[in-house]
């Protein structure tokens, strides 16, 4: 084509055909070769490339040209890393240039929206979020935000019971108010160990007890738990007690 565009920092291949020998002349900034029929161009700014083509014996020549317009990138700032208690909401305060027409947050977990500038995050475990923005000419920019979990012993909550009956409500036993647990073990009334996990995030469903033991539903009744937890800032603590399983 006579002209094309690309986002700043991107590259593209310039295609020529119809001659045996080529020579790129004039403005060659950003070309990886001046004698290749299909060089890679990564111009630092808008460039007007010219190429002279001839046959193998230099009996004839012809000239072609293409203008590569370098399009501006948007700018985005994720707002800096944040710390919050597990399960508590906090806003991710991203800002960006006025030409932004699209926002996208990944991963799409614990966020009130993924296509907005400042979603509310209610994390259950630490996450590294990336925000990708697109401007009105289709160019992208990105930034990242680390959401870390605070740990306060007084905020840890352990339910007194649960009902794994498949109704979608309170079907699993999970520790609340903390992201990671060092050790959890649950026994039935006869001292049989029915569930155990080490070093896990409480938000992962596979680490929440579903009321089964060896693939079979356990009986309604009282069970005993023992939990060992620690905070990243230092200090460990233990909780133990009973929980009621109701079907």
C-alpha positions, -999 to +999 in steps of 0.1 A: +000+000+000+009+037-003+006+041+035+000+021+067+001+027+104+014+009+135+015+016+172+047+031+186+072+003+195+056-022+172+071-036+140+058-047+106+072-064+075+074-043+043+067-065+012+081-058-022+079-080-054+085-078-091+123-073-092+154-093-085+174-067-066+161-041-041+177-011-024+160+009+003+170+046+000+165+079+018+148+075+051+159+041+064+155+046+102+141+015+118+148-009+089+166-041+098+180-043+062+184-020+032+187-048+006+160-072+018+129-074-003+109-079+029+126-060+057+113-055+092+105-019+100+103-004+135+104+033+128+109+056+158+086+081+142+065+084+110+088+074+081+086+077+043+103+046+030+115+044-007+127+013-024+144+010-058+140-024-076+159-037-106+166-069-126+196-089-120+215-072-148+205-037-139+188-032-173+158-015-157+147-001-124+116+012-107+108+030-075+081+025-050+073+042-017+053+037+015+045+060+044+045+043+078+026+064+103+036+058+140+005+060+161+006+072+197+002+049+227-022+056+255-008+059+290-021+041+321-011+040+358-025+011+378-024+032+410+002+013+430+001-018+451-025-021+479-030-041+511-064-051+525-079-077+548-093-108+531-128-103+520-128-065+526-134-042+496-109-018+482-109+004+451-081-001+425-075+035+415-061+033+379-058+065+358-050+070+321-048+093+292-079+110+277-078+089+245-086+056+262-118+040+249-114+005+265-103-008+299-097-045+306-086-061+340-072-096+343-076-120+360-114-113+363-116-125+399-128-106+430-135-075+409-168-055+407-161-049+370-133-057+345-141-030+318-139+000+341-111+023+353-115+018+390-131-015+400-137-025+436-117-055+446-128-079+474-099-103+474-099-137+491-062-143+483-033-122+469-036-114+432-014-096+407-038-077+384-030-063+350-049-034+334-048-032+297-061+000+279-068+007+243-070+042+227-091+056+199-065+045+172-063+009+185-030+010+204-025-006+238-007+001+271-007-019+303+003-017+340+000-040+369-012-038+405-004-062+433-031-068+459-017-081+491-036-094+521-033-081+556-035-105+584-052-096+617-060-125+642-091-107+655-106-107+620-104-145+615-139-161+616-146-198+618-182-209+611-199-229+638-214-252+612-224-258+576-249-278+556-235-297+526-269-305+510-262-292+475-286-262+477-258-238+469-258-221+504-233-229+531-223-261+514-186-260+524-167-254+555-143-225+550-122-203+573-130-166+568-111-134+572-076-147+563-061-156+529-037-185+537-038-212+563-008-233+574-027-263+586-063-275+590-074-309+603-110-321+612-120-351+632-153-368+638-166-377+673-146-409+673-114-393+665-112-403+629-095-378+607-120-368+579-102-338+564-068-323+563-050-296+543-016-278+546-005-244+533-036-235+513-057-205+503-091-206+519-108-192+488-099-223+467-129-246+466-107-277+466-094-267+500-129-263+516-144-293+532-175-305+514-187-329+541-174-360+524-149-386+536-133-410+510-160-398+485-189-406+508-211-382+528-203-381+564-230-382+591-248-353+606-232-344+639-205-325+657-169-324+644-137-311+659-113-288+641-077-276+647-063-247+626-028-232+626-024-198+609+004-172+605+006-137+593+031-126+566+043-098+589+051-123+616+034-142+644+013-175+643-018-185+662-041-215+667-078-219+667-096-251+677-132-259+684-163-277+672-185-274+642-219-289+634-226-306+601-263-306+591-278-323+561 
